[in-house]
Amino acid sequence: MKYKLLAILAFTAILFASTPQSVSAAVWDPNGQWCTPAGGAADSGINTALGCISTTADPGQGSFFDAILKVAIGLGGGLALVLMLYGVFIVTTSAGIPDKLKEGGDIITSAVTGLIFIILSVFLLNFIGINILGLPGLS
């Protein structure tokens, strides 16, 4: 079972890493390493496999932390979806075996709990960080 889960995780990682990125807004220097991220200053980003990632810690859209949060939330949601599908597959192919039913139910419960944790953490960051404390750079 561990090998199946590792294969699913590897497939998901390859799928996300091989997604084509938009490079139409990229501005290259003579060495070909700097680019302009969305909403960032000129020559403030570096090209990666995930696209143009900002290297500045400036607050606002297009910052390094904004890019990391978007990638992390997307990967977390995608992983939760894959785990839910895997749990449903275990339950439907269990043929009424109680151990398999419990295993599939536990996987589904864990995936839904993780997804709720991700959604609540984004909500709390928005509510506390922006609405209550008014931290710059989180809007």
C-alpha positions in Angstrom: 0.0 0.0 0.0 2.9 2.4 0.7 4.2 1.9 -2.8 0.8 2.7 -4.3 0.6 5.9 -2.3 4.2 6.9 -3.2 3.4 6.3 -6.9 0.3 8.5 -6.7 2.3 11.2 -4.9 5.1 11.0 -7.5 2.6 11.2 -10.4 0.9 14.3 -8.8 4.3 16.0 -8.3 5.3 15.3 -12.0 1.9 16.6 -13.1 2.2 19.8 -11.3 5.9 20.3 -12.2 5.3 19.7 -15.9 2.4 22.2 -16.2 3.4 24.7 -18.8 4.0 28.2 -17.4 3.3 31.5 -19.1 6.6 33.2 -20.1 5.1 35.9 -22.3 5.6 38.6 -19.6 9.2 37.5 -18.8 12.0 40.0 -19.3 15.4 38.4 -19.7 18.8 39.8 -18.9 21.8 38.8 -21.1 22.5 35.8 -18.9 18.9 34.6 -19.2 18.1 34.2 -15.5 16.1 37.2 -14.4 12.5 37.8 -15.2 9.6 40.1 -14.2 6.9 38.4 -12.0 3.3 39.4 -12.2 2.9 42.7 -10.3 6.6 42.9 -9.4 9.4 45.3 -10.3 11.6 44.8 -13.3 14.4 42.2 -12.8 13.0 41.1 -9.4 12.4 37.5 -10.2 14.1 34.3 -11.2 12.8 31.6 -13.5 12.1 28.3 -12.0 10.3 25.1 -12.9 7.2 26.7 -11.3 7.5 29.9 -13.4 8.8 33.4 -12.5 9.2 33.6 -8.7 9.9 37.0 -7.1 13.1 37.4 -5.1 12.0 40.4 -3.2 10.4 40.4 0.2 8.3 43.5 -0.7 4.7 43.2 0.4 1.9 42.8 -2.1 1.0 40.7 -5.0 3.8 39.1 -6.9 6.1 38.8 -3.8 8.1 35.7 -2.9 5.8 34.8 -0.1 2.7 35.2 -2.2 4.1 32.8 -4.8 5.0 30.2 -2.1 1.6 30.4 -0.5 -0.2 29.9 -3.9 2.0 26.9 -4.7 1.6 25.4 -1.2 -2.2 25.8 -1.1 -2.5 24.4 -4.6 -0.4 21.3 -3.8 -2.3 20.8 -0.5 -5.7 20.9 -2.2 -4.5 18.6 -5.0 -3.0 16.1 -2.6 -6.2 16.1 -0.6 -8.2 15.4 -3.8 -5.9 12.5 -4.8 -6.1 11.0 -1.3 -9.9 11.3 -1.3 -10.1 9.5 -4.6 -7.7 6.8 -3.4 -9.8 6.3 -0.3 -13.0 6.0 -2.4 -11.2 3.4 -4.6 -10.2 1.4 -1.5 -13.8 1.5 -0.2 -15.3 0.5 -3.5 -12.9 -2.4 -4.1 -13.0 -3.7 -0.5 -15.7 -6.3 -1.3 -17.1 -5.9 2.2 -13.9 -6.7 4.1 -14.2 -4.7 7.3 -10.5 -3.9 7.5 -10.4 -2.5 4.0 -13.6 -0.5 4.6 -12.0 1.0 7.8 -8.7 1.8 6.0 -10.5 3.6 3.1 -12.7 5.5 5.5 -9.7 6.6 7.5 -7.9 7.8 4.4 -11.0 9.8 3.3 -11.5 11.3 6.8 -7.8 12.3 7.0 -7.9 13.9 3.6 -11.1 15.9 4.4 -9.6 17.0 7.8 -6.4 18.2 6.0 -8.5 20.1 3.4 -10.5 21.8 6.2 -7.3 22.6 8.0 -5.9 24.3 4.8 -9.2 26.3 4.3 -9.4 27.4 7.9 -5.7 28.4 8.0 -6.2 30.7 4.9 -9.4 32.1 6.5 -7.6 32.8 9.8 -4.6 34.4 8.0 -7.0 36.6 6.1 -9.2 37.5 9.1 -6.4 38.0 11.7 -3.6 39.3 9.5 -5.6 41.6 7.3 -8.8 42.6 9.1 -7.7 42.7 12.7 -3.9 43.5 12.6 -3.8 45.2 9.2 -0.4 43.7 8.4 1.1 45.2 5.2 1.7 42.9 2.4 -1.1 40.4 3.1 -3.8 42.2 1.2 
